[in-house]
Amino acid sequence: MSGVPWAGPAWDDPELTRLAERLREAHRRLAPLPAGDRRRLHRQLLAITDLAKRDPGLAARRLDAFLEGRAADFSSSPDSR
């Protein structure tokens, strides 16, 4: 171990960065939902997050579908913007 703190990967892929930002925002939007809904949706979102490690393109498409299908859930939450 070199003692130098890790600053992340040495590469920068704008598509992966955008996917990571969208996943982070989706997780944030789950927080104000009722516990039962939040747990169920969180499991689905974790599956998409795991998929992003292997197939970012497919994960992005599934995230789009997840967000479109849950628009009503997110818009009814007290923290929706």
N, C-alpha and C positions, 0 to 999 in steps of 0.2 A: 504494500500500500504506500502510495507516494505522499500522502498527507495533504495533497491539493484537493480541495472540494470539487466534486463532480458538477459540471455546469451543463449537463444534458448531452445529447448526441452531437457529434461533430457535423452533422448534415442538417439541412433545413429544407423540408418539403412543404411548400405552402398548402397543398391539398391535405396532407396529414395534420398540419397545424390547424387548419380550418375545421377538420373533422373533430379534433380534440377539443377545440373551443365549443363546437356545437354539442358534443357529448357532455362537457362540463355544464353548459347552460341547461341542457335537458335535466341533468341530475339536480341542479339548483331549483328548477321549476317543480320538481317532485316534492321538495321539502314542505311546502305549506299544505299539501293535500292531506285528507284524513288518513289515519294510520293504515287501515285495511287497503284502501286504494293505493297508497304509497308503496306498501310492501309488494303488492302484485305488479305494479308498474316498474318498480325498482328491479325486480327479477328480470323482467323483459329488457330493460335498459342495460343491465349487466351482461346479458347475453349478447347484445349488440356491441357493447364495449369490448367483450372478449373476442368477438368476430373481427373487430377492427385490427387486432394483432395479426391476423392471418390474411384477411381480404378487405382492405380498407374501402374499396369501391362498393362491394356488396354491403358492408356495414353502413356506408353513407346512404345507400338506397333504402336499407331497412330503417335507418334513423328517420329518413324523410317520411316513410310510411307510418312509423310509430308516432311521430309528431303530428302528422295529418289526422291520424285516427284518434288522437288524444286532445285535439284542439279544444273541445268542449270542456274536458277535465281541467286543462290549464287555464282557460279563460274564466272558469268559475272559481278558481282559487283566489284567496284574498290578496296574494302577492303577485298576481299576474300583471304584466305590463304590456 
